[in-house]
Amino acid sequence: MSAGGRPGGGDLADGVFGGRERWGWEFVVPPGVVAHPDEGNPPVWVEPYFPELAELENRRALRLSGPQNVGVVLAILVCGMLTVGLIATALLVVVFLAVSLGTHPARQHGRARQRAVEERQRLWGAHQQRVAAWQQMLHEDRQAQLRRVAVADTWFPVALTSGPARIDVVGGTGDGWAALLATFGGPVLAGGQALLVVDMTEQAVALELADLAARRGIPVAHVPFPAAALRTDLGAESDPEDLAESVAGALATLRPPGTDTDLHTVDVTLIRTVARRLDAPLTYGRLAAGLAVLLRLYEPEADGSGPLAPHEVALLTEAVDSVGRGERRQNELHYVQEQLASLAETPSGEVRDRPTGQWWQPGRLTVLATDDLGPRRKDLADRILFFRLLHALRTRAFPPGSGTLVVAGADHLGRDALEALARHARTAGVRLVLLLEHLREGALQVAGGSGSATVFMRLGNGEEAKAAAEFIGREHSFTVNQLTRQVGETLTTGRGGSYGEQIGESFTSSTGPGGSNAHGTSLSRSWQESVNSSAATSTTTGETTSRLYEFTVEPTQLQALPVTGLVLVEAAPGGRRVVFGDCNPAISGMPRVSPSPR
């Protein structure tokens, strides 16, 4: 370890190149201390029961007390004197007293009580020992869990479980990509596979991995493009037709999609015409010189020397009329010649030539970089290099299953070019890693294709972060979104009244001696009045739960990721998998890092 507490160079290289392939590490908080299953079941003291002592207690309760004994003696005396005489009565009293004294349980009760006290003390001591053992067991279990938590692994490798043929890394910075390349590239190189990094970012994203590989004695090749390809015989890698298609395809990506599609055919014709009339070596500089001949702009040196031989100039001069004399063709001829001439400018310093066949070597890191060029020349170099790579994949220049191809910063090449690269890499059996800085329309349509996994790194742009969150997906949850409470009250009142009147009249008469007449009248009236009232109160409460879909990863989380933070999304065998991780290679040298995924 270095003085600052971070792994030293050797330790970091050992950590990065050790273990299985991973794309970062996932931080997992170890499980905390959990209660022992018996923590809620302490030993319970049960008061012992002594049958002998209980029986003696019952016997004591049934015995006569002193006054009762005196009463019995007096009763015997009175009854005996009245019935059997004094002597017999005295004898009965003596017998009663003898029996009472002989059966008194006082001594037995004392001895039984002493034995019960001793037994209870013994049982209480055993109970105290059980309580102490229970407390000791809980303490030892807690200490064991604390020791386990203190040494438990907290960082677990983030590995791809689906075995994807392509990994799309979207977002991030140059430092973040450098950390990611070092983290996953170390085990790839340690396993003896080839690793080809095509760096179009001008940020040297493979520099850290190259430095660590050099410390481990792993060969590293830096290939500056196009400087390392200016003397390469392109004819040895492809025939004139394929070469023309490759260069014309690169030039076509400089135009907006769908515009001037016929110019692609013109470019193919021009380049093929020159390539067929040149001898080996067929270089970019000689192609540009051949196009200059078609433009009648080629001027050899005073001594007759130049990039083209006299017979080649003659053959090309004969083909001037075959390429057409129209203004559109002449303008396109000028354009193609200027592009290839700018690409073939001689670099400063001596650069070793690296043909395509040397880009892919098992157990070696090869870095192809388009650095230190002007904006226009670099853009052209990116596209020419990209289509040379496509041609190498199409012609199976890289053995299938023997390594990984990383292309960094190819966003500007467009969706069609990226899809073509992914298609040819899959057909060739080469694992492809695309490092895309932005999640724009082209990258959004390319990311997450069939048989691929996606890694999201920091996305500062809000729209891109939102698009990434939509890509990752949503999860549903049930949430209470409405609470209702209704209170009702009903009040009813009533009033009623009635009146009644009844009149009755009766008349009786009798004849004969002493006859009489009787007349009677009766009158009755009644009044009734009733008042009633009623009140009712009702309360109703309600709760509404809705199924809501929310982002699995919020856009703000993607915007706030650390430089080396990442979110891995893949279709794992058990279902869609979303994992947060960190690809800082220094984690490999930290303590409590697991060698296996969790």
C-alpha positions in Angstrom: 0.0 0.0 0.0 1.1 3.5 -0.7 1.5 6.2 1.9 -1.9 7.6 1.0 -3.6 4.3 1.8 -4.4 3.5 -1.8 -3.0 0.4 -3.5 0.4 0.8 -5.0 1.1 0.2 -8.6 2.0 -3.5 -8.2 -0.9 -4.2 -5.8 -3.3 -2.4 -8.1 -2.1 -4.4 -11.2 -2.4 -7.6 -9.3 -5.9 -6.8 -8.2 -7.1 -5.6 -11.6 -5.7 -8.6 -13.5 -6.8 -11.2 -10.9 -10.1 -13.0 -10.7 -12.8 -13.5 -13.2 -14.1 -10.9 -15.6 -16.3 -8.2 -14.0 -17.6 -4.8 -14.9 -17.4 -3.2 -11.5 -18.2 -4.0 -7.9 -21.5 -3.9 -6.1 -21.5 -2.6 -2.5 -23.7 -4.7 -0.2 -24.2 -3.8 3.5 -23.6 -7.0 5.5 -26.6 -8.3 7.4 -26.8 -6.8 10.8 -27.0 -8.6 14.1 -30.2 -10.6 14.5 -31.8 -11.8 17.7 -31.1 -15.4 18.7 -34.2 -17.6 18.3 -34.2 -18.2 22.1 -33.8 -14.6 23.1 -37.5 -14.4 23.9 -37.5 -17.7 25.7 -35.5 -17.3 28.9 -35.6 -20.1 31.5 -38.8 -19.8 33.6 -38.8 -20.4 37.4 -41.6 -22.7 38.4 -42.2 -23.0 42.1 -41.7 -26.6 43.1 -44.5 -28.7 44.6 -43.9 -31.0 47.6 -46.7 -33.6 48.0 -45.6 -34.8 51.5 -45.6 -31.3 52.9 -48.9 -30.5 51.3 -50.4 -33.7 52.9 -49.1 -32.7 56.3 -50.5 -29.3 55.9 -53.9 -30.7 55.1 -53.7 -33.0 58.1 -52.9 -30.1 60.3 -55.8 -28.2 58.9 -58.1 -31.1 59.8 -56.9 -31.5 63.4 -58.8 -30.1 66.4 -57.4 -27.0 68.0 -56.7 -26.7 71.7 -60.1 -25.2 72.7 -61.8 -27.8 70.5 -60.0 -30.6 72.3 -61.0 -29.1 75.7 -64.6 -29.0 74.5 -64.4 -32.6 73.4 -63.0 -33.7 76.8 -65.8 -31.8 78.6 -68.4 -33.4 76.3 -67.0 -36.8 77.1 -67.0 -36.1 80.8 -70.6 -34.9 80.8 -71.9 -37.7 78.6 -69.9 -40.3 80.5 -71.1 -39.2 83.9 -74.6 -39.4 82.7 -74.3 -42.8 81.1 -71.3 -45.0 82.1 -70.0 -43.6 85.3 -66.9 -41.8 86.4 -64.3 -44.5 85.9 -65.4 -45.3 82.4 -65.6 -41.6 81.6 -62.0 -41.0 82.9 -60.8 -44.0 80.8 -62.4 -42.5 77.7 -60.8 -39.1 78.3 -57.4 -40.8 78.7 -57.8 -42.8 75.5 -58.8 -39.6 73.6 -55.9 -37.6 74.9 -53.4 -40.5 74.1 -54.7 -40.8 70.6 -54.6 -37.0 70.0 -51.0 -36.7 71.3 -49.8 -39.8 69.4 -51.1 -38.7 66.1 -50.0 -35.0 66.3 -48.0 -34.2 62.9 -45.9 -31.3 64.3 -42.6 -33.2 64.2 -43.3 -34.8 60.8 -44.3 -31.4 59.5 -41.1 -29.8 60.7 -38.9 -32.4 59.1 -40.8 -32.3 55.8 -40.6 -28.5 55.7 -36.8 -28.6 56.3 -36.4 -31.1 53.4 -38.7 -28.9 51.2 -36.6 -25.8 51.9 -33.3 -27.6 51.0 -34.8 -29.0 47.8 -36.1 -25.6 46.8 -32.7 -24.0 47.3 -31.1 -26.7 45.2 -33.6 -26.2 42.4 -33.2 -22.4 42.6 -29.5 -22.8 42.2 -30.0 -25.0 39.1 -32.4 -22.4 37.7 -29.8 -19.6 38.2 -27.2 -21.7 36.4 -29.6 -22.2 33.4 -30.3 -18.4 33.3 -26.5 -17.7 33.3 -26.0 -20.3 30.6 -28.8 -18.7 28.5 -27.3 -15.2 28.9 -23.9 -16.6 28.0 -25.3 -18.2 24.9 -26.9 -14.9 23.8 -23.7 -13.0 24.4 -21.6 -15.5 22.5 -24.0 -15.5 19.6 -24.0 -11.7 19.4 -20.2 -11.6 19.6 -20.0 -14.2 16.8 -22.3 -12.2 14.6 -20.4 -9.0 15.3 -17.2 -10.7 14.3 -18.9 -12.0 11.1 -20.1 -8.6 10.2 -16.7 -7.1 10.8 -15.0 -9.4 8.3 -17.9 -10.0 5.9 -17.3 -9.0 2.2 -18.9 -5.7 1.3 -17.9 -5.5 -2.4 -19.0 -8.1 -4.9 -18.1 -8.3 -8.6 -20.7 -7.2 -11.1 -20.6 -9.9 -13.7 -22.6 -10.5 -16.9 -24.7 -13.6 -16.3 -26.4 -13.6 -19.7 -23.2 -13.9 -21.8 -24.0 -11.1 -24.2 -22.2 -10.7 -27.5 -22.4 -6.9 -27.2 -22.2 -4.5 -24.4 -23.3 -0.9 -24.9 -21.8 1.6 -22.4 -23.8 4.8 -22.5 -22.8 8.1 -20.9 -19.8 8.7 -18.7 -16.6 10.7 -18.9 -13.1 9.9 -20.2 -12.0 9.1 -16.6 -15.0 6.8 -16.1 -14.3 4.9 -19.3 -10.7 4.5 -18.4 -11.7 3.0 -15.1 -14.2 0.7 -16.8 -11.7 -0.5 -19.4 -9.1 -1.2 -16.7 -11.6 -3.1 -14.6 -13.1 -5.4 -17.2 -10.0 -5.5 -19.5 -7.6 -6.8 -16.9 -9.2 -10.3 -16.6 -9.7 -10.5 -20.4 -5.9 -10.0 -21.0 -5.0 -12.2 -18.0 -7.1 -15.0 -19.6 -4.9 -14.8 -22.8 -7.5 -13.2 -25.0 -7.0 -10.4 -27.4 -8.2 -6.9 -26.6 -8.5 -4.3 -29.3 -9.4 -0.8 -28.2 -10.4 1.7 -31.0 -10.2 5.1 -29.3 -11.8 8.0 -31.1 -12.3 10.1 -28.0 -8.9 11.9 -27.9 -9.0 11.3 -24.2 -6.6 8.2 -24.0 -9.2 6.1 -22.3 -7.0 3.0 -22.6 -3.9 4.6 -21.0 -4.6 3.3 -17.5 -5.2 -0.2 -18.7 -2.0 -0.1 -20.9 0.0 1.1 -17.9 -1.2 -1.7 -15.7 -0.7 -4.3 -18.4 2.9 -3.2 -18.9 3.5 -3.7 -15.2 2.2 -7.2 -15.5 4.4 -7.9 -18.5 1.5 -8.1 -21.0 2.5 -6.8 -24.4 0.9 -3.5 -25.4 0.8 -2.0 -28.9 -0.1 1.7 -29.5 -1.2 2.2 -33.1 -1.8 5.8 -34.1 -4.1 6.1 -37.1 -3.6 6.9 -39.9 0.2 7.3 -39.2 0.6 3.6 -38.7 -1.3 2.7 -41.9 0.4 5.1 -44.4 2.8 2.4 -45.7 0.3 -0.5 -45.4 -0.4 -2.3 -48.6 -4.2 -2.1 -48.7 -4.3 -4.4 -51.7 -2.9 -7.2 -49.5 -5.9 -6.9 -47.2 -8.7 -6.5 -49.7 -9.3 -6.5 -53.5 -10.0 -3.2 -55.4 -13.7 -3.7 -55.2 -13.8 -4.2 -51.4 -11.3 -1.3 -50.9 -13.4 1.0 -53.0 -16.5 0.0 -51.0 -14.8 0.6 -47.7 -13.4 4.0 -48.5 -16.6 5.1 -50.3 -18.6 3.9 -47.3 -16.5 6.1 -45.0 -17.0 9.1 -47.2 -20.7 8.5 -47.4 -21.1 8.9 -43.6 -19.8 12.5 -43.9 -23.0 13.3 -45.7 -26.4 13.7 -44.1 -28.4 10.4 -44.2 -30.5 10.0 -47.4 -28.8 12.8 -49.3 -26.8 12.4 -52.5 -27.0 8.6 -52.4 -25.8 8.4 -56.0 -22.4 9.9 -55.0 -21.6 6.7 -53.2 -21.6 4.9 -56.5 -19.5 7.6 -58.1 -16.9 7.3 -55.2 -16.8 3.5 -55.6 -16.2 3.9 -59.3 -13.4 6.4 -58.9 -11.5 4.6 -56.2 -11.9 1.2 -58.0 -10.6 2.7 -61.2 -7.4 3.9 -59.6 -6.9 0.7 -57.4 -7.1 -1.6 -60.4 -4.3 0.3 -62.2 -1.8 0.6 -59.4 0.8 -1.9 -58.5 1.6 -2.9 -54.9 1.9 -1.4 -52.4 -1.5 0.2 -52.6 -1.4 3.0 -50.0 -3.6 5.9 -49.2 -1.0 8.3 -50.6 -0.7 6.4 -53.9 -4.5 6.3 -54.2 -4.6 10.1 -53.7 -1.9 10.5 -56.4 -3.8 8.3 -58.8 -6.9 10.4 -58.3 -4.8 13.5 -59.0 -3.9 11.9 -62.4 -7.6 11.6 -63.2 -7.9 15.3 -62.4 -4.8 16.0 -64.5 -3.2 17.5 -61.4 -0.4 15.0 -60.9 3.1 16.4 -61.1 6.1 14.1 -60.6 9.4 15.4 -59.3 11.9 16.9 -61.7 13.9 13.7 -61.8 10.8 11.8 -62.7 10.4 10.2 -59.2 7.1 10.3 -57.3 4.5 8.1 -55.6 3.5 6.6 -59.0 5.5 4.8 -61.6 5.4 6.1 -65.2 3.5 3.1 -66.5 0.9 3.6 -63.7 0.5 7.2 -64.7 0.0 6.1 -68.3 -2.7 3.6 -67.4 -4.5 6.2 -65.3 -4.3 8.8 -68.0 -6.0 6.4 -70.4 -8.8 6.1 -67.9 -9.5 9.8 -67.6 -12.3 9.8 -70.0 -13.9 6.7 -68.5 -14.7 8.4 -65.2 -16.8 11.0 -66.9 -16.4 14.7 -67.5 -19.6 16.0 -65.9 -19.4 18.8 -63.4 -20.9 16.7 -60.7 -18.4 13.9 -61.2 -15.5 16.3 -61.4 -16.5 17.9 -58.2 -16.8 14.5 -56.5 -13.4 13.5 -57.9 -11.9 16.7 -56.4 -13.6 15.9 -53.1 -12.4 12.3 -52.9 -8.8 13.2 -53.9 -8.6 16.0 -51.3 -9.9 13.7 -48.6 -7.4 10.9 -49.3 -4.6 13.4 -49.7 -5.3 14.9 -46.3 -5.4 11.5 -44.8 -2.0 10.6 -46.4 -0.1 13.5 -45.0 3.2 12.4 -43.6 3.3 12.4 -39.8 6.1 13.9 -37.8 8.5 11.3 -36.5 8.9 7.6 -37.4 5.9 5.5 -36.9 5.9 1.7 -37.3 3.5 0.4 -39.8 0.7 -1.8 -38.3 -1.4 -3.7 -40.9 -4.8 -5.0 -39.9 -3.5 -8.5 -39.3 -1.4 -7.2 -36.4 -4.3 -5.5 -34.6 -5.6 -8.8 -33.1 -3.1 -10.8 -31.1 -4.1 -13.2 -28.3 -2.9 -12.0 -24.8 -2.1 -8.5 -26.2 -3.6 -5.1 -25.8 -3.8 -3.1 -29.0 -4.9 0.5 -28.9 -5.9 2.2 -32.2 -6.2 5.9 -31.6 -7.0 8.9 -33.9 -5.2 11.6 -31.8 -3.2 14.7 -32.6 -5.1 15.5 -35.8 -7.0 18.5 -36.9 -10.8 18.3 -36.6 -11.5 17.7 -40.3 -8.7 15.2 -40.7 -9.6 13.4 -37.4 -13.2 13.0 -38.5 -12.1 11.4 -41.7 -9.6 9.2 -40.0 -12.3 8.0 -37.6 -14.5 7.0 -40.5 -11.8 5.4 -42.6 -10.6 3.4 -39.5 -14.1 2.4 -38.7 -14.8 1.0 -42.2 -11.4 -0.8 -42.2 -12.6 -2.4 -39.0 -15.8 -3.4 -40.6 -13.9 -5.0 -43.5 -11.7 -6.9 -41.1 -14.8 -8.3 -39.3 -16.5 -9.1 -42.6 -13.5 -11.0 -43.9 -13.0 -12.9 -40.6 -9.6 -11.4 -39.9 -10.3 -11.9 -36.2 -10.7 -15.5 -35.0 -14.1 -15.9 -33.4 -14.3 -16.2 -29.6 -10.7 -15.1 -29.2 -11.1 -11.6 -27.8 -13.0 -8.4 -27.3 -13.3 -5.4 -29.6 -13.9 -2.0 -27.8 -14.9 1.0 -29.9 -14.9 4.3 -27.9 -16.5 7.6 -29.1 -18.1 6.4 -32.3 -21.4 8.3 -31.7 -20.8 10.7 -34.6 -20.7 7.9 -37.1 -24.4 7.5 -37.0 -26.9 4.7 -36.3 -26.4 2.8 -39.6 -22.7 2.5 -39.1 -23.0 1.3 -35.5 -25.7 -1.2 -36.5 -23.4 -2.5 -39.3 -20.5 -2.9 -36.8 -22.7 -4.7 -34.3 -24.1 -7.0 -37.0 -20.6 -7.9 -38.5 -19.1 -8.4 -35.0 -21.9 -10.8 -34.1 -21.5 -12.7 -37.3 -17.8 -12.9 -36.9 -18.1 -14.2 -33.3 -16.3 -11.2 -31.8 -17.6 -9.7 -28.6 -18.2 -5.9 -29.1 -18.1 -3.2 -26.5 -19.5 0.2 -27.6 -18.6 3.3 -25.5 -21.2 6.0 -26.4 -20.9 9.4 -24.8 -24.5 10.5 -25.5 -27.9 8.8 -25.6 -29.1 10.6 -28.6 -31.5 9.3 -31.3 -28.9 7.1 -33.0 -27.5 5.6 -29.8 -31.0 5.2 -28.3 -32.0 3.0 -31.3 -28.8 1.0 -31.2 -28.6 0.4 -27.4 -30.2 -2.7 -26.0 -30.2 -4.7 -29.2 -30.7 -8.5 -29.4 -28.3 -10.4 -27.2 -26.7 -7.3 -25.7 -26.4 -5.8 -22.2 -26.3 -2.1 -21.4 -24.2 -0.2 -18.9 -25.3 3.4 -18.0 -22.8 5.8 -16.6 -23.2 9.4 -15.6 -25.6 11.3 -17.9 -25.5 15.0 -17.1 -28.1 16.0 -19.7 -31.6 15.8 -18.3 -33.3 14.6 -21.5 -30.7 11.9 -21.9 -31.1 10.9 -18.3 -34.9 10.7 -18.7 -34.5 8.6 -21.9 -32.1 6.3 -20.0 -34.6 5.9 -17.2 -37.3 5.0 -19.7 -35.0 2.5 -21.2 -34.2 0.9 -17.9 -37.9 0.6 -17.3 -40.5 1.0 -14.6 -41.8 -1.0 -11.7 -45.3 -1.0 -10.2 -46.4 -0.4 -6.7 -49.7 -0.1 -4.9 -50.1 3.3 -3.4 -53.0 4.9 -1.4 -54.0 7.9 -3.5 -57.3 8.9 -2.0 -58.9 8.9 1.4 -62.6 9.9 1.8 -64.7 10.6 4.9 -68.4 11.3 4.7 -70.5 12.4 7.7 -74.3 12.6 7.5 -77.0 13.7 10.0 -80.8 13.3 9.7 -83.3 15.0 12.0 -87.0 14.2 11.8 -89.7 15.9 13.9 -93.5 15.4 14.0 -96.6 16.8 15.8 -100.1 15.4 15.8 -103.4 16.0 17.6 -107.0 14.6 17.8 -110.3 15.6 19.4 -113.3 13.4 20.1 -116.8 14.0 21.6 -119.5 11.4 22.4 -123.1 12.1 23.6 -125.3 9.3 24.9 -129.0 9.4 26.0 -131.1 6.7 27.7 -134.8 6.5 28.6 -136.6 3.8 30.7 -140.2 3.5 32.0 -142.1 0.9 33.9 -146.0 0.4 34.2 -148.1 -0.9 37.0 -148.6 0.1 40.5 -145.6 2.2 41.5 -144.4 2.6 37.9 -141.5 4.9 37.3 -139.8 6.7 34.4 -136.1 7.3 34.1 -134.3 9.4 31.7 -130.4 9.7 31.4 -128.0 11.7 29.3 -124.2 11.1 29.1 -121.5 13.3 27.5 -117.8 12.5 27.0 -115.1 14.4 25.2 -111.4 13.4 24.6 -108.3 15.3 23.4 -105.0 13.7 22.2 -101.8 15.4 21.1 -98.5 13.7 20.2 -95.0 15.1 19.5 -92.2 12.9 18.1 -88.6 13.6 17.0 -85.7 11.4 15.7 -82.0 12.0 14.9 -79.6 9.8 13.0 -75.9 10.3 12.3 -73.8 8.3 9.8 -70.1 8.2 9.1 -68.5 6.6 6.0 -64.7 6.3 5.4 -63.1 5.1 2.2 -59.6 4.3 0.9 -58.6 4.0 -2.7 -55.4 2.2 -3.8 -53.9 2.6 -7.3 -51.3 0.6 -9.1 -48.6 3.1 -10.0 -45.6 2.6 -12.4 -42.5 4.5 -11.3 -38.9 4.5 -12.7 -36.7 1.7 -11.5 -33.9 4.2 -11.6 -34.8 7.9 -11.4 -33.3 10.3 -14.0 -31.7 12.3 -11.1 -29.9 9.2 -10.0 -28.3 8.8 -13.4 -27.3 12.5 -13.4 -25.8 12.2 -9.9 -23.7 9.0 -10.5 -20.1 9.2 -9.5 -17.5 9.3 -12.2 -16.9 5.5 -11.9 -20.5 4.7 -11.0 -22.6 2.6 -13.3 -26.0 0.9 -13.7 -25.9 -2.5 -15.4 -29.1 -3.6 -17.3 -29.3 -7.1 -18.8 -31.8 -9.8 -19.5 -30.5 -12.4 -17.1 -31.7 -16.0 -17.0 -33.9 -15.2 -14.0 -35.4 -12.0 -15.5 -34.5 -8.4 -16.1 -31.6 -7.4 -13.9 -30.7 -3.9 -12.8 -27.5 -3.5 -10.7 -25.8 -0.4 -9.3 -22.0 -0.7 -9.2 -18.7 1.1 -9.2 -15.9 0.4 -11.7 -13.0 2.1 -9.8 -10.1 -0.4 -10.3 -8.7 0.6 -6.9 -11.6 -1.3 -5.3 -9.8 -4.5 -6.3 -7.1 -3.7 -3.7 -9.4 -2.9 -0.9 -10.2 -5.3 2.0 -13.4 -7.2 2.2 -13.8 -7.7 -1.6 -15.4 -10.9 -2.6 -13.8 -12.9 -5.5 -17.2 -14.1 -6.6 -20.5 -12.4 -7.5 -23.2 -12.6 -4.9 
